[in-house]
Amino acid sequence: MRNLFFLLLIIPLTSCNKGELNWLILSPNNIEGLTNLKFLLSGLTTTIYISLVSIIISIFVGLIVAIPSLAKNKFLTYINIGYVEIVRAIPLLVLILWIYYGLPIMTGISFSPFVSGIVALSISESAFQAEIFRAGINSIKKSQWEAGSSLGLNFFKKLKLVILPQAIKNILPAIGNQFVYVLKMSSLVSIIGIGDLTRKANELVVTTYRPLEIYTFLILEYLVLILIVSYLVRKFEKKLQKD
């Protein structure tokens, strides 16, 4: 793993000659390079914040969408299936553009770029969270539902007090993996002007005309961020297995 990471770092530096690459624009040893680095890294907090807020909202929406799938009523089941299939069929980039540009025209309701990005990410991700919750709840043995009934609990109390605590423990690794996915997909919100990592890179390319160096650094930014989050997710999974 270390060797692979090392290769990913040195390939961009060695694959081109000095006439093609100018890493001085990103060197911390000069004022211009240090300024550019600070500018690129300033989008990191926005990327993480948007991803965190979106995954939290999508978890709650996904749970609400998953509940009808547990009902014996076919109409409620179709609501769940319809929502999941429709939302998953819409490309995230298209959804972002529609919410930011199309929704105000159709309804008169307009959001800031930041809110539009979060709404689009949350809706798109909620369909996947709904399927995760549905699978997690269905993995709980029928005897647990029967135990709740024997205590005189209604459906929602059984779900809240008996089923969900067990199901959430089973699905936490999957939710962690989806957070990694949301981190990567959050780069698409740059299209509507949100100052995330990708937007900062695009803006710097316009002023420096050095796309190769800047986008290579952007790749490394996402690579390091995703590797750190993936490591934490795997560590959390191992902790759950021990418990």
DOSEFI-513062 format. One record per residue (C-alpha): residue in one letter; residue number from 0; x, y, z. Coordinates in steps of 0.2 Angstrom, whole numbers, plus 5000, padded with zeros to 4 digits. Layout:
<rec><residu>A</residu><num>NUM</num><u>X</u><v>Y</v><w>Z</w></rec>
...
***
This chain:
<rec><residu>M</residu><num>0</num><u>5000</u><v>5000</v><w>5000</w></rec>
<rec><residu>R</residu><num>1</num><u>5014</u><v>5012</v><w>5004</w></rec>
<rec><residu>N</residu><num>2</num><u>5023</u><v>5008</v><w>4988</w></rec>
<rec><residu>L</residu><num>3</num><u>5007</u><v>5011</v><w>4978</w></rec>
<rec><residu>F</residu><num>4</num><u>5005</u><v>5028</v><w>4987</w></rec>
<rec><residu>F</residu><num>5</num><u>5023</u><v>5033</v><w>4984</w></rec>
<rec><residu>L</residu><num>6</num><u>5021</u><v>5029</v><w>4965</w></rec>
<rec><residu>L</residu><num>7</num><u>5005</u><v>5039</v><w>4964</w></rec>
<rec><residu>L</residu><num>8</num><u>5015</u><v>5054</v><w>4971</w></rec>
<rec><residu>I</residu><num>9</num><u>5031</u><v>5053</v><w>4960</w></rec>
<rec><residu>I</residu><num>10</num><u>5023</u><v>5048</v><w>4943</w></rec>
<rec><residu>P</residu><num>11</num><u>5016</u><v>5066</v><w>4940</w></rec>
<rec><residu>L</residu><num>12</num><u>5033</u><v>5073</v><w>4945</w></rec>
<rec><residu>T</residu><num>13</num><u>5043</u><v>5061</v><w>4933</w></rec>
<rec><residu>S</residu><num>14</num><u>5032</u><v>5058</v><w>4919</w></rec>
<rec><residu>C</residu><num>15</num><u>5035</u><v>5075</v><w>4911</w></rec>
<rec><residu>N</residu><num>16</num><u>5051</u><v>5085</v><w>4908</w></rec>
<rec><residu>K</residu><num>17</num><u>5055</u><v>5102</v><w>4915</w></rec>
<rec><residu>G</residu><num>18</num><u>5049</u><v>5111</v><w>4900</w></rec>
<rec><residu>E</residu><num>19</num><u>5031</u><v>5104</v><w>4902</w></rec>
<rec><residu>L</residu><num>20</num><u>5030</u><v>5106</v><w>4921</w></rec>
<rec><residu>N</residu><num>21</num><u>5032</u><v>5121</v><w>4932</w></rec>
<rec><residu>W</residu><num>22</num><u>5030</u><v>5115</v><w>4950</w></rec>
<rec><residu>L</residu><num>23</num><u>5036</u><v>5132</v><w>4956</w></rec>
<rec><residu>I</residu><num>24</num><u>5018</u><v>5139</v><w>4955</w></rec>
<rec><residu>L</residu><num>25</num><u>5014</u><v>5127</v><w>4969</w></rec>
<rec><residu>S</residu><num>26</num><u>5031</u><v>5127</v><w>4979</w></rec>
<rec><residu>P</residu><num>27</num><u>5030</u><v>5133</v><w>4997</w></rec>
<rec><residu>N</residu><num>28</num><u>5047</u><v>5140</v><w>4995</w></rec>
<rec><residu>N</residu><num>29</num><u>5041</u><v>5155</v><w>4986</w></rec>
<rec><residu>I</residu><num>30</num><u>5028</u><v>5168</v><w>4990</w></rec>
<rec><residu>E</residu><num>31</num><u>5018</u><v>5164</v><w>4974</w></rec>
<rec><residu>G</residu><num>32</num><u>5018</u><v>5146</v><w>4977</w></rec>
<rec><residu>L</residu><num>33</num><u>5013</u><v>5147</v><w>4995</w></rec>
<rec><residu>T</residu><num>34</num><u>4999</u><v>5159</v><w>4991</w></rec>
<rec><residu>N</residu><num>35</num><u>4993</u><v>5147</v><w>4977</w></rec>
<rec><residu>L</residu><num>36</num><u>4994</u><v>5132</v><w>4989</w></rec>
<rec><residu>K</residu><num>37</num><u>4984</u><v>5141</v><w>5003</w></rec>
<rec><residu>F</residu><num>38</num><u>4971</u><v>5146</v><w>4990</w></rec>
<rec><residu>L</residu><num>39</num><u>4969</u><v>5128</v><w>4984</w></rec>
<rec><residu>L</residu><num>40</num><u>4968</u><v>5121</v><w>5001</w></rec>
<rec><residu>S</residu><num>41</num><u>4955</u><v>5134</v><w>5007</w></rec>
<rec><residu>G</residu><num>42</num><u>4942</u><v>5124</v><w>4998</w></rec>
<rec><residu>L</residu><num>43</num><u>4945</u><v>5109</v><w>5009</w></rec>
<rec><residu>T</residu><num>44</num><u>4934</u><v>5114</v><w>5023</w></rec>
<rec><residu>T</residu><num>45</num><u>4919</u><v>5118</v><w>5011</w></rec>
<rec><residu>T</residu><num>46</num><u>4921</u><v>5100</v><w>5003</w></rec>
<rec><residu>I</residu><num>47</num><u>4921</u><v>5092</v><w>5020</w></rec>
<rec><residu>Y</residu><num>48</num><u>4907</u><v>5102</v><w>5027</w></rec>
<rec><residu>I</residu><num>49</num><u>4895</u><v>5100</v><w>5012</w></rec>
<rec><residu>S</residu><num>50</num><u>4899</u><v>5081</v><w>5012</w></rec>
<rec><residu>L</residu><num>51</num><u>4895</u><v>5079</v><w>5031</w></rec>
<rec><residu>V</residu><num>52</num><u>4879</u><v>5090</v><w>5030</w></rec>
<rec><residu>S</residu><num>53</num><u>4873</u><v>5080</v><w>5015</w></rec>
<rec><residu>I</residu><num>54</num><u>4876</u><v>5063</v><w>5022</w></rec>
<rec><residu>I</residu><num>55</num><u>4868</u><v>5067</v><w>5038</w></rec>
<rec><residu>I</residu><num>56</num><u>4852</u><v>5074</v><w>5029</w></rec>
<rec><residu>S</residu><num>57</num><u>4852</u><v>5059</v><w>5017</w></rec>
<rec><residu>I</residu><num>58</num><u>4852</u><v>5047</v><w>5032</w></rec>
<rec><residu>F</residu><num>59</num><u>4836</u><v>5054</v><w>5039</w></rec>
<rec><residu>V</residu><num>60</num><u>4828</u><v>5056</v><w>5023</w></rec>
<rec><residu>G</residu><num>61</num><u>4833</u><v>5038</v><w>5018</w></rec>
<rec><residu>L</residu><num>62</num><u>4826</u><v>5031</v><w>5034</w></rec>
<rec><residu>I</residu><num>63</num><u>4809</u><v>5039</v><w>5031</w></rec>
<rec><residu>V</residu><num>64</num><u>4809</u><v>5033</v><w>5013</w></rec>
<rec><residu>A</residu><num>65</num><u>4814</u><v>5015</v><w>5019</w></rec>
<rec><residu>I</residu><num>66</num><u>4800</u><v>5014</v><w>5031</w></rec>
<rec><residu>P</residu><num>67</num><u>4786</u><v>5011</v><w>5018</w></rec>
<rec><residu>S</residu><num>68</num><u>4795</u><v>4996</v><w>5011</w></rec>
<rec><residu>L</residu><num>69</num><u>4792</u><v>4987</v><w>5027</w></rec>
<rec><residu>A</residu><num>70</num><u>4773</u><v>4989</v><w>5026</w></rec>
<rec><residu>K</residu><num>71</num><u>4762</u><v>4975</v><w>5019</w></rec>
<rec><residu>N</residu><num>72</num><u>4752</u><v>4988</v><w>5009</w></rec>
<rec><residu>K</residu><num>73</num><u>4758</u><v>4987</v><w>4991</w></rec>
<rec><residu>F</residu><num>74</num><u>4754</u><v>5006</v><w>4988</w></rec>
<rec><residu>L</residu><num>75</num><u>4767</u><v>5011</v><w>5001</w></rec>
<rec><residu>T</residu><num>76</num><u>4779</u><v>4998</v><w>4995</w></rec>
<rec><residu>Y</residu><num>77</num><u>4777</u><v>5006</v><w>4977</w></rec>
<rec><residu>I</residu><num>78</num><u>4781</u><v>5023</v><w>4985</w></rec>
<rec><residu>N</residu><num>79</num><u>4797</u><v>5017</v><w>4991</w></rec>
<rec><residu>I</residu><num>80</num><u>4802</u><v>5008</v><w>4975</w></rec>
<rec><residu>G</residu><num>81</num><u>4797</u><v>5023</v><w>4964</w></rec>
<rec><residu>Y</residu><num>82</num><u>4807</u><v>5036</v><w>4974</w></rec>
<rec><residu>V</residu><num>83</num><u>4822</u><v>5025</v><w>4975</w></rec>
<rec><residu>E</residu><num>84</num><u>4822</u><v>5021</v><w>4956</w></rec>
<rec><residu>I</residu><num>85</num><u>4818</u><v>5039</v><w>4950</w></rec>
<rec><residu>V</residu><num>86</num><u>4831</u><v>5047</v><w>4961</w></rec>
<rec><residu>R</residu><num>87</num><u>4845</u><v>5034</v><w>4957</w></rec>
<rec><residu>A</residu><num>88</num><u>4841</u><v>5037</v><w>4938</w></rec>
<rec><residu>I</residu><num>89</num><u>4844</u><v>5055</v><w>4938</w></rec>
<rec><residu>P</residu><num>90</num><u>4863</u><v>5060</v><w>4936</w></rec>
<rec><residu>L</residu><num>91</num><u>4869</u><v>5070</v><w>4951</w></rec>
<rec><residu>L</residu><num>92</num><u>4876</u><v>5084</v><w>4940</w></rec>
<rec><residu>V</residu><num>93</num><u>4859</u><v>5086</v><w>4931</w></rec>
<rec><residu>L</residu><num>94</num><u>4850</u><v>5087</v><w>4948</w></rec>
<rec><residu>I</residu><num>95</num><u>4862</u><v>5100</v><w>4954</w></rec>
<rec><residu>L</residu><num>96</num><u>4859</u><v>5111</v><w>4939</w></rec>
<rec><residu>W</residu><num>97</num><u>4840</u><v>5108</v><w>4939</w></rec>
<rec><residu>I</residu><num>98</num><u>4838</u><v>5113</v><w>4958</w></rec>
<rec><residu>Y</residu><num>99</num><u>4849</u><v>5129</v><w>4955</w></rec>
<rec><residu>Y</residu><num>100</num><u>4843</u><v>5134</v><w>4938</w></rec>
<rec><residu>G</residu><num>101</num><u>4827</u><v>5125</v><w>4935</w></rec>
<rec><residu>L</residu><num>102</num><u>4818</u><v>5125</v><w>4952</w></rec>
<rec><residu>P</residu><num>103</num><u>4817</u><v>5144</v><w>4953</w></rec>
<rec><residu>I</residu><num>104</num><u>4809</u><v>5145</v><w>4936</w></rec>
<rec><residu>M</residu><num>105</num><u>4796</u><v>5132</v><w>4939</w></rec>
<rec><residu>T</residu><num>106</num><u>4791</u><v>5136</v><w>4957</w></rec>
<rec><residu>G</residu><num>107</num><u>4798</u><v>5153</v><w>4961</w></rec>
<rec><residu>I</residu><num>108</num><u>4809</u><v>5145</v><w>4975</w></rec>
<rec><residu>S</residu><num>109</num><u>4827</u><v>5149</v><w>4974</w></rec>
<rec><residu>F</residu><num>110</num><u>4842</u><v>5143</v><w>4984</w></rec>
<rec><residu>S</residu><num>111</num><u>4859</u><v>5149</v><w>4986</w></rec>
<rec><residu>P</residu><num>112</num><u>4873</u><v>5139</v><w>4977</w></rec>
<rec><residu>F</residu><num>113</num><u>4878</u><v>5132</v><w>4994</w></rec>
<rec><residu>V</residu><num>114</num><u>4860</u><v>5126</v><w>4999</w></rec>
<rec><residu>S</residu><num>115</num><u>4857</u><v>5120</v><w>4981</w></rec>
<rec><residu>G</residu><num>116</num><u>4872</u><v>5109</v><w>4982</w></rec>
<rec><residu>I</residu><num>117</num><u>4868</u><v>5101</v><w>4999</w></rec>
<rec><residu>V</residu><num>118</num><u>4849</u><v>5098</v><w>4993</w></rec>
<rec><residu>A</residu><num>119</num><u>4855</u><v>5090</v><w>4977</w></rec>
<rec><residu>L</residu><num>120</num><u>4868</u><v>5079</v><w>4986</w></rec>
<rec><residu>S</residu><num>121</num><u>4856</u><v>5074</v><w>5000</w></rec>
<rec><residu>I</residu><num>122</num><u>4842</u><v>5069</v><w>4988</w></rec>
<rec><residu>S</residu><num>123</num><u>4853</u><v>5059</v><w>4977</w></rec>
<rec><residu>E</residu><num>124</num><u>4861</u><v>5050</v><w>4992</w></rec>
<rec><residu>S</residu><num>125</num><u>4845</u><v>5047</v><w>5001</w></rec>
<rec><residu>A</residu><num>126</num><u>4840</u><v>5034</v><w>4988</w></rec>
<rec><residu>F</residu><num>127</num><u>4856</u><v>5024</v><w>4992</w></rec>
<rec><residu>Q</residu><num>128</num><u>4853</u><v>5027</v><w>5011</w></rec>
<rec><residu>A</residu><num>129</num><u>4835</u><v>5020</v><w>5009</w></rec>
<rec><residu>E</residu><num>130</num><u>4841</u><v>5004</v><w>5001</w></rec>
<rec><residu>I</residu><num>131</num><u>4854</u><v>5002</v><w>5015</w></rec>
<rec><residu>F</residu><num>132</num><u>4841</u><v>5005</v><w>5029</w></rec>
<rec><residu>R</residu><num>133</num><u>4829</u><v>4993</v><w>5020</w></rec>
<rec><residu>A</residu><num>134</num><u>4843</u><v>4979</v><w>5019</w></rec>
<rec><residu>G</residu><num>135</num><u>4848</u><v>4982</v><w>5037</w></rec>
<rec><residu>I</residu><num>136</num><u>4831</u><v>4981</v><w>5044</w></rec>
<rec><residu>N</residu><num>137</num><u>4826</u><v>4966</v><w>5034</w></rec>
<rec><residu>S</residu><num>138</num><u>4842</u><v>4957</v><w>5041</w></rec>
<rec><residu>I</residu><num>139</num><u>4835</u><v>4958</v><w>5058</w></rec>
<rec><residu>K</residu><num>140</num><u>4826</u><v>4941</v><w>5063</w></rec>
<rec><residu>K</residu><num>141</num><u>4808</u><v>4940</v><w>5063</w></rec>
<rec><residu>S</residu><num>142</num><u>4808</u><v>4935</v><w>5081</w></rec>
<rec><residu>Q</residu><num>143</num><u>4814</u><v>4952</v><w>5086</w></rec>
<rec><residu>W</residu><num>144</num><u>4798</u><v>4960</v><w>5079</w></rec>
<rec><residu>E</residu><num>145</num><u>4788</u><v>4946</v><w>5088</w></rec>
<rec><residu>A</residu><num>146</num><u>4797</u><v>4951</v><w>5105</w></rec>
<rec><residu>G</residu><num>147</num><u>4792</u><v>4969</v><w>5103</w></rec>
<rec><residu>S</residu><num>148</num><u>4774</u><v>4964</v><w>5100</w></rec>
<rec><residu>S</residu><num>149</num><u>4774</u><v>4953</v><w>5115</w></rec>
<rec><residu>L</residu><num>150</num><u>4779</u><v>4969</v><w>5125</w></rec>
<rec><residu>G</residu><num>151</num><u>4764</u><v>4978</v><w>5118</w></rec>
<rec><residu>L</residu><num>152</num><u>4774</u><v>4990</v><w>5107</w></rec>
<rec><residu>N</residu><num>153</num><u>4766</u><v>4997</v><w>5091</w></rec>
<rec><residu>F</residu><num>154</num><u>4775</u><v>4997</v><w>5075</w></rec>
<rec><residu>F</residu><num>155</num><u>4785</u><v>5013</v><w>5077</w></rec>
<rec><residu>K</residu><num>156</num><u>4790</u><v>5009</v><w>5095</w></rec>
<rec><residu>K</residu><num>157</num><u>4796</u><v>4992</v><w>5089</w></rec>
<rec><residu>L</residu><num>158</num><u>4806</u><v>5000</v><w>5075</w></rec>
<rec><residu>K</residu><num>159</num><u>4813</u><v>5013</v><w>5087</w></rec>
<rec><residu>L</residu><num>160</num><u>4817</u><v>5003</v><w>5102</w></rec>
<rec><residu>V</residu><num>161</num><u>4820</u><v>4986</v><w>5096</w></rec>
<rec><residu>I</residu><num>162</num><u>4824</u><v>4985</v><w>5077</w></rec>
<rec><residu>L</residu><num>163</num><u>4834</u><v>5001</v><w>5073</w></rec>
<rec><residu>P</residu><num>164</num><u>4847</u><v>4999</v><w>5086</w></rec>
<rec><residu>Q</residu><num>165</num><u>4852</u><v>4982</v><w>5080</w></rec>
<rec><residu>A</residu><num>166</num><u>4850</u><v>4987</v><w>5061</w></rec>
<rec><residu>I</residu><num>167</num><u>4861</u><v>5003</v><w>5063</w></rec>
<rec><residu>K</residu><num>168</num><u>4875</u><v>4993</v><w>5070</w></rec>
<rec><residu>N</residu><num>169</num><u>4875</u><v>4982</v><w>5055</w></rec>
<rec><residu>I</residu><num>170</num><u>4874</u><v>4996</v><w>5042</w></rec>
<rec><residu>L</residu><num>171</num><u>4886</u><v>5008</v><w>5049</w></rec>
<rec><residu>P</residu><num>172</num><u>4901</u><v>5002</v><w>5038</w></rec>
<rec><residu>A</residu><num>173</num><u>4890</u><v>5004</v><w>5023</w></rec>
<rec><residu>I</residu><num>174</num><u>4885</u><v>5022</v><w>5028</w></rec>
<rec><residu>G</residu><num>175</num><u>4904</u><v>5025</v><w>5030</w></rec>
<rec><residu>N</residu><num>176</num><u>4908</u><v>5019</v><w>5013</w></rec>
<rec><residu>Q</residu><num>177</num><u>4894</u><v>5030</v><w>5006</w></rec>
<rec><residu>F</residu><num>178</num><u>4902</u><v>5045</v><w>5015</w></rec>
<rec><residu>V</residu><num>179</num><u>4918</u><v>5042</v><w>5004</w></rec>
<rec><residu>Y</residu><num>180</num><u>4906</u><v>5042</v><w>4989</w></rec>
<rec><residu>V</residu><num>181</num><u>4898</u><v>5058</v><w>4994</w></rec>
<rec><residu>L</residu><num>182</num><u>4915</u><v>5066</v><w>4996</w></rec>
<rec><residu>K</residu><num>183</num><u>4920</u><v>5062</v><w>4978</w></rec>
<rec><residu>M</residu><num>184</num><u>4903</u><v>5067</v><w>4971</w></rec>
<rec><residu>S</residu><num>185</num><u>4904</u><v>5084</v><w>4980</w></rec>
<rec><residu>S</residu><num>186</num><u>4916</u><v>5090</v><w>4967</w></rec>
<rec><residu>L</residu><num>187</num><u>4901</u><v>5092</v><w>4956</w></rec>
<rec><residu>V</residu><num>188</num><u>4894</u><v>5106</v><w>4966</w></rec>
<rec><residu>S</residu><num>189</num><u>4909</u><v>5117</v><w>4959</w></rec>
<rec><residu>I</residu><num>190</num><u>4898</u><v>5119</v><w>4943</w></rec>
<rec><residu>I</residu><num>191</num><u>4887</u><v>5131</v><w>4952</w></rec>
<rec><residu>G</residu><num>192</num><u>4901</u><v>5142</v><w>4960</w></rec>
<rec><residu>I</residu><num>193</num><u>4903</u><v>5134</v><w>4977</w></rec>
<rec><residu>G</residu><num>194</num><u>4921</u><v>5136</v><w>4983</w></rec>
<rec><residu>D</residu><num>195</num><u>4926</u><v>5118</v><w>4986</w></rec>
<rec><residu>L</residu><num>196</num><u>4942</u><v>5110</v><w>4981</w></rec>
<rec><residu>T</residu><num>197</num><u>4938</u><v>5108</v><w>4963</w></rec>
<rec><residu>R</residu><num>198</num><u>4931</u><v>5126</v><w>4961</w></rec>
<rec><residu>K</residu><num>199</num><u>4947</u><v>5133</v><w>4969</w></rec>
<rec><residu>A</residu><num>200</num><u>4957</u><v>5123</v><w>4956</w></rec>
<rec><residu>N</residu><num>201</num><u>4947</u><v>5129</v><w>4942</w></rec>
<rec><residu>E</residu><num>202</num><u>4949</u><v>5147</v><w>4947</w></rec>
<rec><residu>L</residu><num>203</num><u>4968</u><v>5145</v><w>4949</w></rec>
<rec><residu>V</residu><num>204</num><u>4969</u><v>5137</v><w>4932</w></rec>
<rec><residu>V</residu><num>205</num><u>4961</u><v>5153</v><w>4924</w></rec>
<rec><residu>T</residu><num>206</num><u>4974</u><v>5164</v><w>4932</w></rec>
<rec><residu>T</residu><num>207</num><u>4990</u><v>5154</v><w>4930</w></rec>
<rec><residu>Y</residu><num>208</num><u>4986</u><v>5144</v><w>4914</w></rec>
<rec><residu>R</residu><num>209</num><u>4995</u><v>5129</v><w>4922</w></rec>
<rec><residu>P</residu><num>210</num><u>4981</u><v>5115</v><w>4921</w></rec>
<rec><residu>L</residu><num>211</num><u>4992</u><v>5100</v><w>4922</w></rec>
<rec><residu>E</residu><num>212</num><u>5001</u><v>5105</v><w>4938</w></rec>
<rec><residu>I</residu><num>213</num><u>4985</u><v>5112</v><w>4947</w></rec>
<rec><residu>Y</residu><num>214</num><u>4974</u><v>5097</v><w>4942</w></rec>
<rec><residu>T</residu><num>215</num><u>4987</u><v>5085</v><w>4947</w></rec>
<rec><residu>F</residu><num>216</num><u>4988</u><v>5093</v><w>4964</w></rec>
<rec><residu>L</residu><num>217</num><u>4969</u><v>5092</v><w>4965</w></rec>
<rec><residu>I</residu><num>218</num><u>4970</u><v>5073</v><w>4962</w></rec>
<rec><residu>L</residu><num>219</num><u>4982</u><v>5072</v><w>4976</w></rec>
<rec><residu>E</residu><num>220</num><u>4971</u><v>5082</v><w>4987</w></rec>
<rec><residu>Y</residu><num>221</num><u>4956</u><v>5071</v><w>4985</w></rec>
<rec><residu>L</residu><num>222</num><u>4967</u><v>5055</v><w>4985</w></rec>
<rec><residu>V</residu><num>223</num><u>4974</u><v>5060</v><w>5002</w></rec>
<rec><residu>L</residu><num>224</num><u>4957</u><v>5065</v><w>5009</w></rec>
<rec><residu>I</residu><num>225</num><u>4949</u><v>5049</v><w>5003</w></rec>
<rec><residu>L</residu><num>226</num><u>4963</u><v>5038</v><w>5009</w></rec>
<rec><residu>I</residu><num>227</num><u>4962</u><v>5046</v><w>5027</w></rec>
<rec><residu>V</residu><num>228</num><u>4943</u><v>5044</v><w>5027</w></rec>
<rec><residu>S</residu><num>229</num><u>4943</u><v>5026</v><w>5020</w></rec>
<rec><residu>Y</residu><num>230</num><u>4956</u><v>5021</v><w>5034</w></rec>
<rec><residu>L</residu><num>231</num><u>4945</u><v>5028</v><w>5047</w></rec>
<rec><residu>V</residu><num>232</num><u>4930</u><v>5019</v><w>5040</w></rec>
<rec><residu>R</residu><num>233</num><u>4940</u><v>5002</v><w>5040</w></rec>
<rec><residu>K</residu><num>234</num><u>4946</u><v>5005</v><w>5058</w></rec>
<rec><residu>F</residu><num>235</num><u>4928</u><v>5009</v><w>5063</w></rec>
<rec><residu>E</residu><num>236</num><u>4922</u><v>4993</v><w>5055</w></rec>
<rec><residu>K</residu><num>237</num><u>4935</u><v>4983</v><w>5064</w></rec>
<rec><residu>K</residu><num>238</num><u>4930</u><v>4990</v><w>5081</w></rec>
<rec><residu>L</residu><num>239</num><u>4912</u><v>4986</v><w>5077</w></rec>
<rec><residu>Q</residu><num>240</num><u>4917</u><v>4968</v><w>5073</w></rec>
<rec><residu>K</residu><num>241</num><u>4926</u><v>4967</v><w>5090</w></rec>
<rec><residu>D</residu><num>242</num><u>4911</u><v>4973</v><w>5099</w></rec>
***
